[in-house]
């Protein structure tokens, strides 16, 4: 996630970005839904369908290695958690992140249309100007792009953590106002 790019945006540019993101990703959903259904998944924009769909997308993603940061101390560069994270997602995989992020956000918005909505992130937080789903309890904002990217990275570095996708979805579900 390029936080700096969002930080440089004006409010109008952030709204424009959000509009383009929603329009483009919405247009891509019929082919994603069809492919997911061919793979035997339910892709009906319910929150229950999010975790299986994200796991399926993540399994189709690929990574490319990146070099360690030589400016870091050796003890950190040799730490297992650091060495496991020395990769980035391929450009095709970043596209899967975008598809999955829209599906995640739109599923929450569709399931709770009276409580949740798409918005731009609060300029006083790290989610500044990012596409977010707003309306959660405690003024929390869900940045679907950040969440999905982090989940994909996590599963590439720790494949045994597949259950974390469902845990993340359930945690966000617990923040929906009742």
N, C-alpha and C positions, 0 to 999 in steps of 0.2 A: 504494500500500500504506500503510495507516494503522498505522505501527509503534507509535504511542502507545497505540492501542486494545489491541493485544496486550500491551504492557508493563504496562498497568493490570490485566490479568486475573490472577486467582489461578490456581494450578495446576489446581484443580478446574474453574474456568470455562474454562480452555484445553482441558481434556479434554472438557468438554461441547460447546464450540465444534467441536472436531475431530469428535466423534460426529455432531453435526448436519450438518456439512459433508459427511462421508462418506455419511451417509444420504440427504441431499437430492440431492447430485450423483450418487450411484449410481442413485437413482430417475430422474434425468434422462437417463441414458446410453442407454436404448433408443431414444429419439427422436433423440438426437444421432447414434447409430450408423446409424439408418435414413436420416437426412438425408445423412450422409456417403456412405453406399453409393449413394444416389440420385444423388449428385454424382460417382460413379465412383471413390470412394476405398475403400481397404481400411481398415476400422475394427474391428480384431480384438484390440485391447489388446496388441499386440506393440510393442516399442520401435521397430522399423522403421516402424511405421505412425504414429508420433507426429509427426514433422516435417511430412509432407504434410497431416495433419489440422490441425495448428496453423496452417500457412500458409493453408489453406482458411478456417479460422475468422477469422484475422486479416484476410483480404481482405474478409470480411463485416462487419468492425468499422468504426465511424465515430468521428470525433473532433469536438470542439467547441473553438473557440479560447478561450484565457484571456489575461488582460491581463498585461503584463510587470510585474515587481516594481520599482516606482519607487525603492525603497530601495537597489537595487543600483547600482553605478557604471555610468556611461553606456557605458564601453568593454565591459562585460560585457553590458549590455542590447542592444547593437548587434552583438554577436558572432553569426555565422551559426549556430553550433551551439545557442546560447541561443534565438535567434528561431525556429529550426525546431522547438524543443521547447515552444513556447507553446500547448499544447493539453492537453485531457484527453479521455479516452474517454467516450462517451455511456453512459448507464446500461444500455442494451441491450448495448453492447459490453463493459461490465464483466461482464455475465452470460456472454458468450462467453469471457471470461478465466476465470471460474469453471469452465465446462464444460471448457475446454481444460486447466486446471490439474489437475482431477481425472483427466482422461484421461492426462495426462503422468505423474502420480504413480502411478496405478493400473497403468499399463502396466509401469512399473519393478517395482512390487511383485508383479505377476502373473508377470513374466518371471523374477524371482529371489526366489521366496517364502521360500527358506531364508536368504537374506542380508538382504533389505530388508523394511521394515515402515513403516506409518504411525505417526507419533508427534507429540508437540508439541515445538517447537523448544527447544533448550537455553537456559535462562534466563541463561546467561553470554554469549550471543551476540546479534547483531542479529536473529536469527530467533526470539527469545524468544516462546514460547507459540504461534507460528504452526503451522498444519498442515504437517508436513514428512515426507519419506521419509527414514528413518534406516537406518543399517547400511552406509553407504559407507565406503571406505577413509579413513584419516586422520580418522575421526570426523566427516566432512563430512555435512551435512544439506541435502537438496534442498527448498527452499520452492517448490513448484510454482506457487502463486499469484504470488509475486514474480517468478519466472522468466518466466512467461507474460505477465504485465503488462509487464515490461521488454521482452520481445521484441516485443509488439504496439506499444509506444511506439516502439521502435527502427525498426520497419518503416514506421510512419507518418511518422517524421521522415527516414528514409533508405530509401526504397523499394528502392533497389539492393542492400540488404543481406539479401535473402530467404534467402540461404544460411546466415545466422547461426543460423537455427532448427536446421538439421541439425547445424551445428557444436556448438551447445549440447547437443543430445541426445547426440552422440557423445562430448563431453567428460564428461558425466555417466555414460555407459556405461563410460568408461575408469576410473571410480572404483568400479565394482562389484567387490567382493572375488571373487577366482577360487578 
